[in-house]
Amino acid sequence: MKNIGILGSTGSVGTQTLEVIKNNKEKFNIVFLSAHSNKDLLLKQAREFKPKYICVSNKEIKIESIDKIDGVKVLYGKNGITELCKNDNCDIILNAIVGYSGLEPTLQIINSGIDLALSNKESIVQAGHLVMNLASEKKVNIFPVDSEHSALWQCLIGEDKRNIKKLILTASGGPFRKTPKSDFAKITKEEALNHPNWKMGDKITIDSATMMNKGFELIEAFWLFNIGIEKLQIVIHPQSIVHSMVEFCDGAIKAQLSKPDMRLPIQFALSYPERYNLPGLDFSISDFSKLTFEPIDIDKFKCVKLAFKAIDEGGSYPTVLNVANDLLVDLFLKDYIEFNMIADYIEEAMNSHQIVKNPNLKQIKSITNSTKLFIKEKIKI
């Protein structure tokens, strides 16, 4: 039985992780659960899964009652999250925190020598050099939870990295695959939140609509698989059945195919090297009868172009890309800006930035604050 800790248990990935664990009660034991603000769902989860600790990272929210939860310890705020990340009773910790605030927990988990199931892609986007160097030093495994990186990982098991010709990330194209770029300014929040294939949280769904999620995944693949940018490719695959592919030097291509369901990569990250039964994902020829691929238009989906630039420029540019996007997506969801302005303001933030070649954590925090200030001044909020 593996002992599991979950940061962000009330979000989309967190709730699906608990569904996986519920279906494999004899395989997993929950040590802790955390949420930012959703204390009602957190308490409901705690009553069902009986963790030793729960944490609410928003210090303004207090838990007055923990009826029917015997022996649970309640933690709060950043200090509470830090304490959880040092819990060496865990065999593996899932970081499903959304956004740039997930970086410090990622580093704390690795520094504690605990294996990491990583859903918070922003950790690597902001500070891939810090995360991967520390993981190497501490001999910690990082198991990707993103469906695309899980697919690449599964395709590469048993392969010699020297034989890789290309890593190919697939993208559904989101809800605006066929929408002309000239219409992007008219896109509503409701339209952007209507993803054709995946059920995700609001922030990740908007990232899919702008295709910034694919830009982040590009940067994540660059670091996770230690591969040159020239060997990374994105293709549009509307059916979301092929989750990624690896092309080898002899022309062979390996792909991981399945229905679009996040439970599969979540479960594999927790169960590796074993595989467990997963109900509802049985193969049906009708689901795989037509698979199509298209090139991506990076002029239309400018966020992808900006991600390529961030990798190419290196240093602190990915941090600016990540922080600006997080803030701008939130502003779009709150109706402060139009859809097309997300990419435009990210580009302005990157163009105004003075690169730091190898930023440490203190410098990343400073760049985070200065980027947030730049965006707020631009939009006058």
C-alpha positions as CSV (number, residue, x, y, z in Angstrom):
1,M,0.0,0.0,0.0
2,K,1.4,3.4,-1.0
3,N,0.9,6.4,1.3
4,I,-0.3,9.4,-0.7
5,G,-0.5,13.1,0.1
6,I,-2.6,15.4,-2.1
7,L,-2.1,19.2,-2.5
8,G,-5.2,20.7,-4.2
9,S,-7.6,17.8,-3.4
10,T,-10.7,19.9,-4.1
11,G,-9.8,20.9,-7.7
12,S,-10.4,19.0,-10.9
13,V,-7.3,16.8,-10.7
14,G,-7.5,16.4,-7.0
15,T,-11.1,15.1,-7.1
16,Q,-10.3,12.7,-9.9
17,T,-7.3,11.4,-8.0
18,L,-9.6,10.6,-5.0
19,E,-11.9,8.8,-7.4
20,V,-8.9,6.7,-8.6
21,I,-7.9,6.0,-4.9
22,K,-11.5,5.1,-4.0
23,N,-11.5,2.4,-6.8
24,N,-8.2,1.0,-5.4
25,K,-8.7,1.2,-1.6
26,E,-6.4,-1.7,-1.0
27,K,-3.6,0.0,-2.9
28,F,-3.5,3.5,-1.5
29,N,-3.7,5.2,1.9
30,I,-4.3,9.0,2.2
31,V,-1.9,10.8,4.6
32,F,-3.1,14.4,3.9
33,L,-5.4,16.5,1.9
34,S,-5.2,20.3,1.2
35,A,-7.4,22.9,-0.4
36,H,-7.1,26.7,-0.9
37,S,-10.6,27.8,0.1
38,N,-13.2,25.0,-0.5
39,K,-13.4,23.9,3.1
40,D,-16.8,22.2,2.7
41,L,-15.6,19.8,0.1
42,L,-12.3,19.3,2.0
43,L,-14.2,18.3,5.1
44,K,-16.4,16.0,3.0
45,Q,-13.3,14.3,1.6
46,A,-11.7,14.1,5.0
47,R,-14.7,12.3,6.4
48,E,-14.6,9.7,3.6
49,F,-10.8,9.1,3.3
50,K,-9.8,9.7,7.0
51,P,-6.4,11.5,6.4
52,K,-4.1,12.4,9.4
53,Y,-3.9,16.0,8.2
54,I,-6.0,18.5,6.3
55,C,-4.9,22.0,5.4
56,V,-6.6,25.2,4.1
57,S,-4.0,27.4,2.5
58,N,-6.2,30.5,2.6
59,K,-5.6,31.7,6.1
60,E,-8.8,33.8,6.2
61,I,-10.8,30.6,6.2
62,K,-11.2,28.7,9.4
63,I,-12.6,25.3,10.1
64,E,-14.8,25.5,13.1
65,S,-16.0,21.9,13.2
66,I,-14.4,18.6,12.3
67,D,-17.2,16.4,13.5
68,K,-16.9,12.7,12.6
69,I,-13.2,13.0,11.7
70,D,-11.3,11.2,14.4
71,G,-7.7,12.3,15.1
72,V,-7.3,14.7,12.1
73,K,-5.0,17.6,12.6
74,V,-6.0,20.9,10.9
75,L,-3.3,23.1,9.4
76,Y,-3.5,26.6,7.8
77,G,-1.7,28.8,5.3
78,K,1.7,28.6,3.7
79,N,3.2,27.1,6.9
80,G,0.7,24.3,6.8
81,I,1.5,23.5,3.2
82,T,5.2,23.5,4.0
83,E,4.6,21.1,6.9
84,L,2.7,18.7,4.6
85,C,5.5,18.8,2.0
86,K,7.9,17.6,4.6
87,N,5.8,14.6,5.7
88,D,8.1,11.7,5.3
89,N,5.2,9.2,5.9
90,C,4.3,9.8,2.3
91,D,5.7,7.6,-0.5
92,I,4.5,10.1,-3.1
93,I,2.8,13.5,-3.0
94,L,0.6,14.8,-5.8
95,N,1.0,18.6,-6.4
96,A,-2.3,19.6,-8.0
97,I,-2.2,23.2,-7.0
98,V,-3.2,25.5,-9.9
99,G,-0.9,28.3,-11.0
100,Y,2.5,29.8,-10.1
101,S,1.9,29.3,-6.3
102,G,2.7,25.6,-6.8
103,L,6.4,26.2,-7.3
104,E,7.5,26.4,-3.7
105,P,5.6,23.2,-2.7
106,T,7.2,21.4,-5.6
107,L,10.7,22.4,-4.4
108,Q,9.8,21.6,-0.8
109,I,8.6,18.1,-1.7
110,I,11.7,17.3,-3.7
111,N,14.0,18.7,-1.0
112,S,12.3,16.4,1.5
113,G,13.3,13.4,-0.7
114,I,9.7,12.4,-1.5
115,D,8.6,11.3,-5.0
116,L,6.4,13.8,-6.8
117,A,3.4,13.3,-9.0
118,L,3.3,16.6,-10.8
119,S,0.2,18.2,-12.1
120,N,1.3,21.7,-11.4
121,K,3.1,22.3,-14.8
122,E,3.8,25.9,-13.8
123,S,6.5,24.7,-11.4
124,I,8.6,23.5,-14.3
125,V,7.6,26.4,-16.6
126,Q,8.7,28.9,-14.0
127,A,11.8,27.2,-12.8
128,G,12.6,24.0,-14.7
129,H,16.4,24.4,-14.0
130,L,15.8,24.5,-10.2
131,V,13.2,21.7,-10.1
132,M,15.2,19.3,-12.3
133,N,18.6,20.0,-10.7
134,L,17.2,19.5,-7.2
135,A,15.4,16.3,-8.2
136,S,18.7,14.9,-9.6
137,E,20.5,15.9,-6.5
138,K,17.9,14.4,-4.1
139,K,17.4,11.3,-6.4
140,V,13.6,12.0,-6.4
141,N,11.3,10.7,-9.1
142,I,9.0,13.2,-10.9
143,F,6.0,11.4,-12.3
144,P,4.1,13.6,-14.8
145,V,0.3,13.8,-14.4
146,D,-0.4,15.8,-17.6
147,S,-1.9,13.4,-20.2
148,E,0.6,14.4,-22.8
149,H,3.7,14.0,-20.7
150,S,2.4,10.8,-19.2
151,A,1.9,9.5,-22.8
152,L,5.5,10.5,-23.7
153,W,6.8,8.8,-20.5
154,Q,4.9,5.6,-21.3
155,C,6.2,5.6,-24.9
156,L,9.8,6.0,-23.7
157,I,9.8,3.3,-21.0
158,G,12.6,0.8,-22.1
159,E,13.8,3.1,-24.9
160,D,17.3,4.6,-25.4
161,K,16.9,8.4,-25.3
162,R,19.7,8.7,-28.0
163,N,17.3,7.2,-30.5
164,I,14.7,9.9,-30.1
165,K,14.1,11.9,-33.3
166,K,11.1,13.9,-32.1
167,L,8.6,14.2,-29.2
168,I,5.2,15.1,-30.6
169,L,2.7,16.7,-28.3
170,T,-0.9,16.5,-29.5
171,A,-3.5,19.2,-29.0
172,S,-7.2,19.1,-29.5
173,G,-7.3,22.6,-30.8
174,G,-9.8,23.6,-28.1
175,P,-13.1,25.2,-28.9
176,F,-11.6,27.7,-31.4
177,R,-9.7,25.4,-33.7
178,K,-11.9,26.6,-36.7
179,T,-12.5,30.2,-35.4
180,P,-10.8,32.9,-37.5
181,K,-8.2,35.0,-35.6
182,S,-10.2,38.1,-36.5
183,D,-13.0,36.8,-34.3
184,F,-10.9,36.3,-31.2
185,A,-11.9,39.7,-29.7
186,K,-15.5,38.6,-29.7
187,I,-15.0,35.4,-27.8
188,T,-17.0,35.2,-24.6
189,K,-16.1,33.6,-21.3
190,E,-18.8,31.0,-21.8
191,E,-17.5,30.0,-25.2
192,A,-14.0,29.7,-24.0
193,L,-15.0,27.5,-21.1
194,N,-16.8,25.1,-23.4
195,H,-14.0,22.6,-24.2
196,P,-15.1,19.9,-26.8
197,N,-13.3,16.9,-25.2
198,W,-12.0,17.5,-21.7
199,K,-13.6,18.3,-18.4
200,M,-11.2,20.5,-16.5
201,G,-11.1,23.5,-14.1
202,D,-11.8,27.0,-15.4
203,K,-8.1,28.1,-15.5
204,I,-6.9,25.1,-17.4
205,T,-9.9,25.2,-19.7
206,I,-9.0,28.8,-20.7
207,D,-5.4,27.8,-21.2
208,S,-6.7,25.2,-23.6
209,A,-8.7,27.7,-25.4
210,T,-5.7,30.1,-25.9
211,M,-3.5,27.0,-26.3
212,M,-1.2,28.3,-23.7
213,N,-1.6,24.9,-22.0
214,K,0.3,23.5,-25.0
215,G,2.9,26.2,-24.7
216,F,3.4,25.2,-21.1
217,E,3.6,21.5,-22.0
218,L,6.2,22.3,-24.6
219,I,8.4,23.9,-21.8
220,E,7.6,21.1,-19.5
221,A,8.7,18.5,-22.0
222,F,11.9,20.4,-22.7
223,W,12.8,20.0,-19.0
224,L,11.3,16.6,-18.1
225,F,12.8,14.7,-20.9
226,N,16.0,16.9,-21.3
227,I,15.4,17.3,-25.0
228,G,16.4,20.0,-27.4
229,I,13.7,22.5,-28.7
230,E,14.4,21.4,-32.2
231,K,13.1,17.9,-31.3
232,L,9.7,19.1,-30.0
233,Q,6.6,19.4,-32.1
234,I,3.0,20.2,-31.6
235,V,0.2,18.9,-33.8
236,I,-3.5,19.4,-33.7
237,H,-5.5,16.1,-33.1
238,P,-9.2,17.0,-32.7
239,Q,-10.3,13.6,-31.3
240,S,-8.0,13.7,-28.3
241,I,-7.4,9.9,-28.6
242,V,-3.6,10.0,-29.3
243,H,-2.2,11.8,-26.3
244,S,1.4,12.1,-27.6
245,M,3.8,10.3,-29.8
246,V,7.6,9.6,-30.0
247,E,9.3,9.4,-33.4
248,F,12.6,7.4,-33.4
249,C,15.6,7.6,-35.6
250,D,14.6,4.6,-37.6
251,G,11.2,6.1,-38.5
252,A,9.2,4.1,-36.0
253,I,6.5,6.1,-34.1
254,K,5.1,5.0,-30.8
255,A,1.9,6.6,-29.5
256,Q,-0.3,6.2,-26.4
257,L,-4.0,6.1,-27.2
258,S,-7.0,6.1,-24.9
259,K,-10.2,7.9,-24.3
260,P,-9.7,11.5,-23.0
261,D,-9.9,10.8,-19.2
262,M,-7.5,12.3,-16.7
263,R,-7.9,9.3,-14.4
264,L,-5.5,7.3,-16.6
265,P,-2.4,9.5,-16.3
266,I,-3.2,10.2,-12.6
267,Q,-3.5,6.5,-11.8
268,F,-0.3,5.6,-13.7
269,A,1.7,8.3,-11.9
270,L,0.6,6.8,-8.5
271,S,0.7,3.1,-9.4
272,Y,4.0,3.0,-11.5
273,P,5.5,0.6,-12.3
274,E,2.3,-1.4,-11.9
275,R,-1.0,-0.9,-13.9
276,Y,-4.4,-1.3,-12.3
277,N,-7.8,-1.9,-13.8
278,L,-9.6,1.4,-14.7
279,P,-13.4,1.1,-15.4
280,G,-14.9,2.9,-18.3
281,L,-11.9,3.1,-20.6
282,D,-12.4,-0.1,-22.5
283,F,-11.3,-0.1,-26.2
284,S,-14.1,0.3,-28.8
285,I,-13.3,0.5,-32.5
286,S,-16.0,3.2,-32.9
287,D,-14.0,5.5,-30.6
288,F,-10.9,5.0,-32.8
289,S,-12.4,4.8,-36.3
290,K,-11.2,8.2,-37.4
291,L,-8.0,9.9,-36.2
292,T,-6.9,13.1,-37.9
293,F,-4.0,15.4,-37.5
294,E,-3.3,19.0,-38.6
295,P,-0.5,21.5,-38.3
296,I,-0.8,24.2,-35.6
297,D,-1.2,27.9,-36.6
298,I,1.1,29.6,-34.2
299,D,0.2,33.0,-35.6
300,K,-3.4,32.5,-34.7
301,F,-2.6,30.8,-31.4
302,K,0.1,33.3,-30.4
303,C,0.6,31.8,-26.9
304,V,2.3,28.9,-28.4
305,K,4.7,31.2,-30.4
306,L,5.4,33.0,-27.1
307,A,6.2,29.7,-25.4
308,F,8.7,28.8,-28.1
309,K,10.3,32.2,-27.6
310,A,10.5,31.7,-23.9
311,I,12.3,28.4,-24.3
312,D,14.6,29.9,-27.0
313,E,15.5,33.0,-24.8
314,G,15.7,30.9,-21.7
315,G,16.5,32.3,-18.3
316,S,13.7,34.1,-16.6
317,Y,11.4,34.5,-19.7
318,P,9.3,31.4,-18.9
319,T,8.6,32.9,-15.5
320,V,7.2,36.0,-17.0
321,L,5.2,34.0,-19.5
322,N,3.7,31.9,-16.7
323,V,2.9,34.6,-14.2
324,A,1.5,37.0,-16.8
325,N,-0.7,34.2,-18.2
326,D,-2.0,33.3,-14.7
327,L,-3.0,36.8,-13.9
328,L,-4.5,37.6,-17.3
329,V,-6.6,34.4,-17.4
330,D,-8.0,35.4,-14.0
331,L,-8.8,38.9,-15.3
332,F,-10.5,37.4,-18.4
333,L,-12.6,35.2,-16.2
334,K,-13.6,38.3,-14.1
335,D,-14.5,40.2,-17.3
336,Y,-11.7,42.8,-17.1
337,I,-10.2,42.0,-20.5
338,E,-11.1,40.4,-23.8
339,F,-10.0,37.0,-24.9
340,N,-7.4,38.2,-27.4
341,M,-5.8,40.5,-24.9
342,I,-4.4,37.5,-22.9
343,A,-1.7,36.8,-25.5
344,D,-1.2,40.5,-26.3
345,Y,-0.4,41.5,-22.8
346,I,1.8,38.4,-22.2
347,E,3.9,39.5,-25.2
348,E,4.1,43.1,-23.8
349,A,5.3,41.7,-20.4
350,M,7.9,39.6,-22.1
351,N,9.2,42.4,-24.4
352,S,9.6,44.7,-21.4
353,H,11.5,42.2,-19.3
354,Q,15.2,42.2,-18.7
355,I,16.4,38.6,-18.7
356,V,18.0,37.0,-15.7
357,K,20.1,34.1,-17.1
358,N,19.9,31.6,-14.2
359,P,17.4,32.9,-11.7
360,N,17.3,31.6,-8.1
361,L,14.1,31.3,-6.1
362,K,14.5,34.7,-4.6
363,Q,14.9,36.2,-8.1
364,I,11.9,34.2,-9.4
365,K,9.8,35.7,-6.6
366,S,10.9,39.2,-7.5
367,I,10.2,38.6,-11.2
368,T,6.8,37.2,-10.2
369,N,6.0,40.4,-8.3
370,S,7.3,42.8,-11.0
371,T,5.4,40.9,-13.7
372,K,2.1,41.1,-11.7
373,L,2.7,44.8,-11.2
374,F,3.4,45.4,-14.9
375,I,0.1,43.7,-15.9
376,K,-1.9,45.6,-13.2
377,E,-0.5,48.9,-14.3
378,K,-1.2,48.1,-17.9
379,I,-4.8,47.2,-17.3
380,K,-5.2,49.8,-14.5
381,I,-6.6,47.6,-11.8
